[in-house]
Amino acid sequence: MITLETMVEGNSIEPEGADLLMSIGEARESFLVYSLPRNAGKSTLVEAILAKVPAGCRRYDFTGTESETTRLLSQSPDGYLVVAEMGHRGRPGYLAGEEVARVFQLVNHGYPLASSLHADTVGQVYEVLSRNGVSVEEASTIRYLVKVQALGDPFDPGTRRIVEAIHEVSGVVGGEVHAIPRYRAGAA
C-alpha cells in the first residue's frame, strides 16, 4: 500500500507537503484530489490521506442514491463521505449530475468529503462541479484542493507521480473562489 510516508521516500511529495496532507486527514477536512489525465494517482492519494484519519471515524463510500442521502441526512455526521470520483459516470462509484448535488447536500449537513475529479487547474475543478449542478458557494466549502501529476505516460506503471500543488480555499470573493497555495512541488 502506498502511504504518505512512502510517497516522501519515493520523492512524490516533499515532507512539508506530506505533513499538510497528514493534517488534513487527521483534522477530518474536506478535500478533492484532481488531475486531468486518467491514471495520475488520484485514488491512491485519496486513500493515503484517508489512512491518516483518526481511528473511530467512520467511512461512508457514497454511491449517490436518494436512499443513502436520506439515511445520512437523518443522522449526525460522524465520518468521511468518500466518493470514488465526481463529474462523470463510467465506473461504479463515479458520480455525475444529481448525484454530485446530493454529495454537497451531505457536505452542507456536516460530512467531510474525500473525492477526486478530472481537472487540470483550480478553475477547472469549479467548472466540473458547476456542470454537475454545484454552485461556486457550495463548492467552496471543500477546504483543500490537491493536484497530482504523472511525469510521463500515466499508463506505464514505472511512471513517477507527484503531488504538484495543494491549495486551501478561503472563500468566494466577487463570485470567484479564492484559493491560497499552501504547497507547490519544488518550491522548498
N, C-alpha and C positions, 0 to 999 in steps of 0.2 A: 504494500500500500504506500502511495506517495503521501508524505506529510509535509507540513511547512518546514520542518527541520531538514528533511531530505532535499527539499527544494533549495534551501540555503546551501547545503553541501554540494548540490549539483549546479550552483550558480544560476538558478532560475529566478531567484529573488535575493536581494541583499538583506542582511539581518534586520535593519530598521524597518524595511517593508514587511518582513515576516512578523516582526513584533506588532506592527499595526494590525495585520490580519488576525493574529492571535487575539489581540484585544477586542476586535470586532466580534469574534466568536464568543469570547469569554463574557462580554457585556450584552450578548444577545441583540446585537444591532442588525437592522435590515441591510442587505447588500445584494447587488446584482453583479455578476461577472459577465463581461461582454468581449466579443471578438468577432470580426467578420468572417474569417474562414471557418468552415467546419473543421472539427478535429484539432482545434487550437489548444485544448486543455481546460475548457470552461468547467465541465462537470467535475473533473479531477480537482480543480482548485476549490470549487464549492464544497466538495466533501472534505478537503484538507482544512478549510476554515471551520466547517461544522464539527470536526474532530476536537476542536478547542472549546466547544460549548460545555458548560458545567454539567456534571452528572446530575441526572434527575430532570433535566429539561427535556420535555417530550418533543418528538419529531412527528410532524403530520405531512406525509407525502400526499400532496393535494393533486387530484385529477380534474378538478374544475366542475364537478357536478353540483346541481342545485341542492341535492340532499346533503352532501358534505358541507356545503356552505351553511345551510340551515342548522346542521348539528354543531358546527364550530362556532357559529354566532350565538348559539344558545348556552355556551359555556364560557368560563373565564379563559382568556388566552394564556395558556400555560406551557407553550412550546413553540418551536420554529415551524413555520409554514414553508415547506420545501416543494418547489415546482421545478421539474426537470428542465424545462425551457419555455420561454414565453415569446409570443409574436407570430408563430406559425404552427400548423399541425404537421404531422409527418410520422411521428413515433408516439407510442403510448406515453402519456405524461407531458407531451408538448401541447401547450395551451394557446388559444387564439380567441379573439373576439370577446364574446360574453363571458367566457371562462376567465380571461385576464381581468375583466371588470370585477368578477367575483373575488379574485385574488385581492384586489385593492379594497373591496368591502371588508375582507378579513384583516388586512393591514390596518385599516381605519379602526377596526374593533380592538386592535392592540397586538396582533400576532406579528412578530418579526418575520421578515421574508428572506429566504435564501433561494436565489434562482439565477438563471443565465439567459442571455439572448444574443442574437446576431446583430452587431453594430460595430462600426469602426471608430466612432467618436462619441463623446458625451452627448452632443446634439442629436446624433442618430439614435441613441438609446431612447430619448424622449420622442423622436419621430415614430419609432416602432411602437412604443406604448400608446401614443396618440392614435395611430392607425387601428389600435385594438380597443379604443373607447375609453382610454385613461387620460384624464386632464393633466395638464402640467402641474397643477397644485397637488393632485393626488399622487402623481409620480414622484414629486419632490419629497415625499415622506420617506422614500428609501434613502437612507443616510449615506451609504457608501457605494461607489461605482468603481469596479476593479477591471482593468483591461489586461487581458492575457494575449500573448502573441506568439505564433510559431515562427521560428527563424529558419525558414526553408519549407520544404514540402510537408504540409500537415499530415499527409497520409503515410509518410515514412516514419516508422517507429523510432528511428535514430535521431529525428529532428529535435533540436533543443527548443523548449518553450520557456518564455519568461513572463513574469508579471511586469508589464510595461509601465502601468500607472495606477494610482489609487487616488480617487477624488472624494472629498467629503462635501455633500450637498448641504448648503446652509439656508436655502430657501428660494423663493421666487421674487425677483425684482423686475418690475415692469413687464410682467408676463414671461420673463426668461428665467430659467433655472440658474442659480448661482452655485457653481461647484468649485471648491478650492482644491488645488493639487496638494496632496499630502505625501506622495511618494512618486518618484519617476526613476526608472531603471537607469543606472549610470550617473545619477545626479549627485551621489555622495562624494 
